[in-house]
Amino acid sequence: MKKRIGMCAAIAALVLAVSAAAPKTSLSQQAAESKVKVGMIDFDKVIREHPVMVRWQIELETTKDMREKEMEKKIKENFGITDQTELSEEQRAQIQRIIMQESQKFTAEMEPKQLEKMKVVEEDVKEVGAVIATEKKLDLVVLRHIVVFGATDISDAIIERIKKKYN
């Protein structure tokens, strides 16, 4: 028992001696030395403002409007609809099916194009984001929805550089 107490005392003395000999740094100095600089990207904002996506939205809306007008015209012609026409339940159901089919067809046609545009956006964000992160000496860049506080938002800088690239 006495040997055990003596051994513990020797270990404690050794720990105290080592800690006394170690350089004195405060906790705040230690934190500052190991501080990681984090950047964040609001990817939704970058997508909305990316020139490729802005043009795509215009193209998508224009195509959608044109198709809706064409579909409306065909339905009126096929069902003999005028402003005064009253439709039966069966006709309404048929028209609803036509509208759903056309909507699904439109989505199927546009989805691959949308994915292609998103691929361009992602590549641009990675490329430009890496350059800006290096310039700002950021150690890590994450998406905005992950960050509660404490990160540098580089979204506007990315958008600005990407716009320059496409203008």
C-alpha positions as CSV (number, residue, x, y, z in Angstrom):
1,M,0.0,0.0,0.0
2,K,2.8,2.4,0.9
3,K,4.6,1.5,-2.3
4,R,1.5,2.4,-4.3
5,I,1.1,5.8,-2.6
6,G,4.8,6.4,-3.2
7,M,4.5,5.4,-6.8
8,C,1.5,7.8,-7.3
9,A,3.4,10.6,-5.6
10,A,6.4,10.0,-8.0
11,I,4.1,10.1,-11.1
12,A,2.4,13.3,-9.8
13,A,5.8,14.9,-9.2
14,L,7.0,13.9,-12.7
15,V,3.8,15.4,-14.3
16,L,4.3,18.6,-12.4
17,A,7.9,18.8,-13.4
18,V,7.1,18.3,-17.1
19,S,4.3,20.8,-17.1
20,A,6.4,23.4,-15.4
21,A,9.1,22.9,-18.0
22,A,6.7,23.2,-20.9
23,P,6.3,26.6,-22.6
24,K,3.5,28.7,-21.2
25,T,0.6,29.3,-23.6
26,S,-2.9,30.3,-22.7
27,L,-5.9,28.5,-23.9
28,S,-6.8,31.4,-26.2
29,Q,-3.4,31.4,-27.8
30,Q,-3.7,27.6,-28.4
31,A,-7.1,28.2,-30.0
32,A,-5.8,31.0,-32.2
33,E,-2.9,28.8,-33.3
34,S,-5.2,26.0,-34.3
35,K,-8.0,28.1,-35.7
36,V,-9.5,26.8,-38.9
37,K,-10.8,29.4,-41.3
38,V,-14.1,28.3,-42.7
39,G,-15.9,29.6,-45.7
40,M,-19.5,29.0,-46.7
41,I,-21.5,29.0,-50.0
42,D,-25.2,29.7,-50.3
43,F,-25.6,27.2,-53.2
44,D,-29.3,28.1,-53.8
45,K,-28.3,31.7,-54.3
46,V,-25.4,30.8,-56.6
47,I,-27.8,28.6,-58.6
48,R,-30.4,31.4,-58.9
49,E,-27.9,34.0,-60.0
50,H,-25.6,31.8,-62.2
51,P,-25.9,33.1,-65.8
52,V,-26.5,29.6,-67.2
53,M,-29.4,29.1,-64.9
54,V,-30.9,32.5,-65.5
55,R,-30.9,31.8,-69.2
56,W,-32.3,28.4,-68.6
57,Q,-35.2,29.7,-66.5
58,I,-36.1,32.1,-69.3
59,E,-35.9,29.3,-71.9
60,L,-37.9,26.9,-69.6
61,E,-40.7,29.4,-69.0
62,T,-40.9,30.4,-72.7
63,T,-41.1,26.8,-73.8
64,K,-43.7,26.0,-71.1
65,D,-45.9,28.9,-72.0
66,M,-45.7,28.0,-75.7
67,R,-46.6,24.4,-75.0
68,E,-49.5,25.3,-72.8
69,K,-51.0,27.6,-75.5
70,E,-50.6,24.8,-78.1
71,M,-52.2,22.3,-75.7
72,E,-55.1,24.6,-74.9
73,K,-55.7,25.2,-78.7
74,K,-55.7,21.4,-79.4
75,I,-58.0,20.7,-76.5
76,K,-60.5,23.4,-77.7
77,E,-60.4,22.0,-81.2
78,N,-60.7,18.4,-80.2
79,F,-63.5,18.9,-77.8
80,G,-65.2,21.8,-79.6
81,I,-64.9,24.0,-76.6
82,T,-66.0,27.7,-76.8
83,D,-66.5,30.2,-74.0
84,Q,-70.1,28.9,-73.6
85,T,-69.4,25.2,-73.7
86,E,-70.2,23.1,-70.7
87,L,-68.2,20.0,-70.3
88,S,-69.4,16.6,-69.1
89,E,-67.5,14.9,-66.3
90,E,-66.1,12.4,-68.8
91,Q,-64.8,15.3,-71.0
92,R,-63.2,16.9,-67.9
93,A,-61.5,13.7,-67.0
94,Q,-60.2,13.2,-70.5
95,I,-58.8,16.8,-70.5
96,Q,-57.2,16.2,-67.1
97,R,-55.5,13.1,-68.4
98,I,-54.2,15.0,-71.5
99,I,-52.9,17.8,-69.3
100,M,-51.2,15.3,-67.0
101,Q,-49.6,13.4,-69.9
102,E,-48.3,16.6,-71.5
103,S,-46.9,17.7,-68.2
104,Q,-45.1,14.4,-67.7
105,K,-43.8,14.5,-71.3
106,F,-42.6,18.1,-70.7
107,T,-40.8,17.2,-67.5
108,A,-39.2,14.1,-69.1
109,E,-37.9,16.3,-71.9
110,M,-36.6,19.1,-69.7
111,E,-35.1,17.1,-66.9
112,P,-32.0,16.0,-68.8
113,K,-31.4,19.5,-69.9
114,Q,-31.8,20.8,-66.4
115,L,-29.3,18.2,-65.1
116,E,-26.8,19.3,-67.8
117,K,-27.1,22.9,-66.7
118,M,-26.7,22.0,-63.1
119,K,-23.5,20.1,-63.9
120,V,-22.1,23.3,-65.5
121,V,-23.1,25.3,-62.4
122,E,-21.5,22.7,-60.0
123,E,-18.2,22.7,-62.0
124,D,-18.1,26.5,-62.0
125,V,-18.8,26.7,-58.3
126,K,-16.0,24.1,-57.5
127,E,-13.5,25.8,-59.8
128,V,-14.2,29.4,-58.7
129,G,-14.8,28.5,-55.1
130,A,-11.4,26.8,-54.9
131,V,-9.7,29.9,-56.3
132,I,-11.5,32.3,-53.9
133,A,-10.9,29.9,-50.9
134,T,-7.2,30.0,-51.7
135,E,-7.1,33.7,-52.1
136,K,-8.9,34.2,-48.7
137,K,-6.8,31.5,-47.1
138,L,-9.8,29.4,-46.1
139,D,-9.1,25.9,-44.9
140,L,-12.6,24.6,-45.5
141,V,-15.6,25.6,-47.5
142,V,-19.1,24.2,-46.6
143,L,-22.6,24.8,-47.7
144,R,-24.6,27.5,-45.9
145,H,-27.3,25.3,-44.5
146,I,-24.6,23.5,-42.5
147,V,-23.3,26.6,-40.8
148,V,-25.0,28.2,-37.8
149,F,-22.4,31.0,-37.4
150,G,-18.7,31.7,-37.7
151,A,-18.0,31.2,-41.4
152,T,-17.0,33.7,-44.1
153,D,-19.7,33.8,-46.8
154,I,-18.0,33.7,-50.3
155,S,-21.3,33.3,-52.3
156,D,-21.3,36.8,-53.7
157,A,-17.6,36.6,-54.7
158,I,-18.3,33.4,-56.5
159,I,-21.3,34.8,-58.3
160,E,-19.3,37.9,-59.3
161,R,-16.5,35.8,-60.8
162,I,-18.8,33.5,-62.6
163,K,-20.8,36.4,-64.1
164,K,-17.5,37.8,-65.4
165,K,-16.7,34.4,-67.0
166,Y,-20.0,34.4,-68.9
167,N,-20.0,38.1,-70.0
